[in-house]
Amino acid sequence: MVVLLNVLDFWWQTERRPFPSAATIGRRIGAAERTVRRHLTALERKGYATKRKSRKGDKTEFDFTGLIHRLSTIVEKAL
């Protein structure tokens, strides 16, 4: 959850996906870069996030369409 919240903290514009590095997140939360990568991979395996190359191809962006869809489903059921 901490890794997810830190990635989302970099999502400043709706039309632009967040792209923090695992090293940046690791520094922010006091964890090893490898630990952050494992958690990001777990989010991918669960279908909550997808890593994609940025338009310029120099960064990895995170697409949270899966997480948004899952949360929307939960909200619809609750209403």
N, C-alpha and C positions, 0 to 999 in steps of 0.2 A: 504494500500500500504506500509506503514511504517513497519508493522509487517511482511509482505511478504518479503520485502527487507532485513530485519534483519535475517530472517530464511535463505534466500539465501546467506547471507554473511557468513554463517557457512558451505557452500557447497564448500569445499576445493578440494575434489577429485571426479572425474566423477563417479567412481565405488562405492563410498560410499555416502549414503544419509545424509543430514544434520540432526542433532539431538539436537538443543538447547532446553532448557526447557523454559516454559512460564515465569518462574521467571527471567531467564537470559535475555530474550527479554524485559520483563517489566522494569528491571533495566536499560537496555541500552537506552530505549526510554522514560523513566519516566512515565510509565503507570502501573496500577495495574495488577497483574497476571491474575485476572479474566477477565479483559478487553482483554488481549492478547488471552486468551483461547476462548473468544467469536469471535474474529477476525479469529482465526485459524479454528474454527468450521464453520464460514461463507465461508472460502476458500474451506472447505470440501464439504459443501452443494452445492456450485457452480461447483464442480467437478474439481477444480484446484489442490487440494492437497489431499493426503490420508495419514493418520497416521498409522504407522506400528510399531510393536515391533522390536527392533534391533535383530540381529542374536543371540546375547547373552541373549536377553530378558530383559535387564536391562534399556534400554532407549527407547524412542519413536522417530522413524525416520520419516522424511517427504518425501513422494514420490510426485514429481511434474510432473508426466507423463501427467496428464490431462492438466496442464497449458502449457507444452511444445507442446502437440498436438494442443491445441487451437491457440497458437502463430504461429505454423507451418501452420495451415490452413489460418490464416490471411495473412501471408507472401505469400503463394501460390496465393491467390486471388489478391494480390497487384502486382504480377509479370505478 
